[in-house]
Amino acid sequence: MDIDLGLEGNVALVTGSATGLGHYCAEAFSRQGASVAFAAPNVGDLAYASDRLHALGDGEILGLELDVRDPDHLAALVEETVDHYGGIDHLVTGPRPLEPERFRDVSDEDWFRGFDRLFMSVVWAIRESYPHLEDSDQGSIVTVANPAIPALADELSVPTAYGRAIEGLTESQAAAFAPGVRVNAVVPGPHETEDLEAVLTRRVEAGEFADLGSAWEAILADSPYEWPGDPLDLGTVVTFLASGHASFVNGATVPVDGGSGL
């Protein structure tokens, strides 16, 4: 049974939530009775996410076919959300799908493209949403960085690097926006998502591991837990940080990794 966080009737805009960890953040808000707006870059992802959120949550769902890597699309997402719901109380910037590539193989073009996908998309979302969050009496922002997994640090060099930049952005915005709008971040660890399983499957196919089970064992070797995290647990932390129960939490970066970073 979900703990009531007092989010019923609130409006949450969750970017990057068609799939992966961002989707579970949207689910957590919907389970709390919040109205959720999200975007997907294609009709297939949009339909899948909308159907699943309607089935699992109680809040109203607004799904739009937009690409949040485009600043004009992000502006349209915010405008449509405000037109539909009348405002925005919470912004959650979900992580982008993982694109694994080892540091030695990353081109300059990949770094610049990653900058837009992983960092500037967050900046654009905050810039467009902030006036509406400021109008809310419970405005909050939670940024969800890409997973920090020590065993995959080289293969995920681009998202790992920009994840650290997101933490710095969180601290600076928390100081700038307080007390009207709180800003916090969460850093996931090894959660059981399709994105991460696809990365591990590639390593199995490359002959680095005998099977998927041994691949999971390798990335969990630094964790006190012998199993990956439930992605909805991360969504629950995000909704807590957005809620009034965390009204004096601002500028924090919260690891949700089972202690794998210890």
Rosetta blueprint (number, residue, H / E / L):
1 M L
2 D L
3 I L
4 D L
5 L L
6 G L
7 L L
8 E L
9 G L
10 N L
11 V E
12 A E
13 L E
14 V E
15 T E
16 G L
17 S L
18 A L
19 T L
20 G H
21 L H
22 G H
23 H H
24 Y H
25 C H
26 A H
27 E H
28 A H
29 F H
30 S H
31 R H
32 Q L
33 G L
34 A L
35 S E
36 V E
37 A E
38 F E
39 A E
40 A E
41 P L
42 N L
43 V H
44 G H
45 D H
46 L H
47 A H
48 Y H
49 A H
50 S H
51 D H
52 R H
53 L H
54 H H
55 A H
56 L H
57 G L
58 D L
59 G L
60 E L
61 I E
62 L E
63 G E
64 L E
65 E E
66 L L
67 D L
68 V L
69 R L
70 D L
71 P H
72 D H
73 H H
74 L H
75 A H
76 A H
77 L H
78 V H
79 E H
80 E H
81 T H
82 V H
83 D H
84 H H
85 Y H
86 G L
87 G L
88 I L
89 D L
90 H E
91 L E
92 V E
93 T E
94 G L
95 P L
96 R L
97 P L
98 L L
99 E L
100 P L
101 E E
102 R L
103 F H
104 R H
105 D H
106 V L
107 S L
108 D H
109 E H
110 D H
111 W H
112 F H
113 R H
114 G H
115 F H
116 D H
117 R H
118 L H
119 F H
120 M H
121 S H
122 V H
123 V H
124 W H
125 A H
126 I H
127 R H
128 E H
129 S H
130 Y H
131 P H
132 H H
133 L H
134 E H
135 D H
136 S L
137 D L
138 Q L
139 G L
140 S E
141 I E
142 V E
143 T E
144 V E
145 A L
146 N L
147 P L
148 A L
149 I L
150 P H
151 A H
152 L H
153 A L
154 D L
155 E L
156 L E
157 S H
158 V H
159 P H
160 T H
161 A H
162 Y H
163 G H
164 R H
165 A H
166 I H
167 E H
168 G H
169 L H
170 T H
171 E H
172 S H
173 Q H
174 A H
175 A H
176 A H
177 F H
178 A L
179 P L
180 G L
181 V L
182 R E
183 V E
184 N E
185 A E
186 V E
187 V E
188 P E
189 G L
190 P L
191 H E
192 E L
193 T L
194 E H
195 D H
196 L H
197 E H
198 A H
199 V H
200 L H
201 T H
202 R H
203 R H
204 V H
205 E H
206 A L
207 G L
208 E L
209 F L
210 A L
211 D L
212 L H
213 G H
214 S H
215 A H
216 W H
217 E H
218 A H
219 I H
220 L L
221 A L
222 D L
223 S L
224 P L
225 Y L
226 E L
227 W L
228 P L
229 G E
230 D L
231 P H
232 L H
233 D H
234 L H
235 G H
236 T H
237 V H
238 V H
239 T H
240 F H
241 L H
242 A H
243 S L
244 G H
245 H H
246 A H
247 S L
248 F L
249 V L
250 N L
251 G L
252 A L
253 T E
254 V E
255 P E
256 V E
257 D L
258 G L
259 G L
260 S L
261 G L
262 L L
